[in-house]
Amino acid sequence: MNDITDVKTSAEKTAPHGRFFKLPVNAAIALTAVSLTVITSLSVAVAFLAAGIGKAEETPHETEPAAEEFVPVVNNRVYDFYSEDDVILLDDSYYGDIWIPAFTSVPRHTYDYGGLALENGRYTYSENGEIVSKTGIDVSYHQGDIDWKRVAADGIDFAIMRVGYRGYESGALNLDEKFHEYMNGALDAGLDVGVYFFSQAVTADEAIEEANFVMEQIQGYDVKYPVIFDWEIMESEFARTNEIAPHIVTECAAAFCDTVSDGGYRPMVYGSRRFALLKLDMSKLSDYGFWYAEYKDGHNEPVYPYDYQIWQYASDGKVDGIDGDVDLNICFTDYYGVTNVALT
């Protein structure tokens, strides 16, 4: 039957069934335009991305900052921390050399290390050719029996006794079992004395409790040297102090020292350079004395730039009257001859 509806073009006749359809002319033109737009946009995006990648690879070399100027803590620069831009070079056991900002609000020490001398394993400090320092030891029950007369005869001027400690697991307060024996023996031998408490306080209230405990134990003794807060990090997974933040340790130290001061004694904080710079805010503790611990091999000056009054320079000292090693200290400050007011 020759009907107009049966007429097909040659192209339509040869197309596979169901795969070919014919668009109106206007729709075909529109689709072509859209396709060209998409292709153009993709080309631009790819070009932009490629340019960005190239920049990212070049940027670190183009914008790498110059090395920051720093002031290392060495003998000839210890007085130069006057600017907020100053930083201290500290050798950290984990990170190696690290820089920390210098404290502009913490007093620097004024010692002239030209007067520091080491002889027979003990340091002295002189001004105008005259020795003005005192030599001391610090002890706890670990030293065992001590012949204090022989200690005094061996050139020791003062002794700092451990009053007690707080258990790092239990949190309980404990009296050093040799404390009263040591105090009486040292005073009878003519030595000046100070005391310290090994703290593991985790709150200011605990630190106040420790200070009151200490003052109860030292009533009646002529304590001319400071009453010292000694808080240290314990290398034990069970220590209750493992997660304590620096501002909490600082609050504990301040609470202990304020309580001691209110009781009529001279307060002091003990610590190493790393502990003082990383675990304490020394700007909030500058009203108290500082007992600085840095052990030396041979004649080497301390590298702590801030003010301190007592330097613990050895843990393997030898003193007549004591079996085994003992800590050695030099005191730069005239504590001797002055009595704490809190005597009963």
Beta strands, then each sheet from edge to edge (+ up, - down):
strand 1: 87-92
strand 2: 96-101
strand 3: 116-119
strand 4: 122-127
strand 5: 130-131
strand 6: 134-139
strand 7: 158-166
strand 8: 173-175
strand 9: 192-199
strand 10: 223-231
strand 11: 267-272
strand 12: 289-293
strand 13: 310-317
strand 14: 326-331
sheet 1: 1+ 2-
sheet 2: 3+ 4- 5+
sheet 3: 8+ 7- 6- 14+ 13- 12- 11- 10- 9-
end
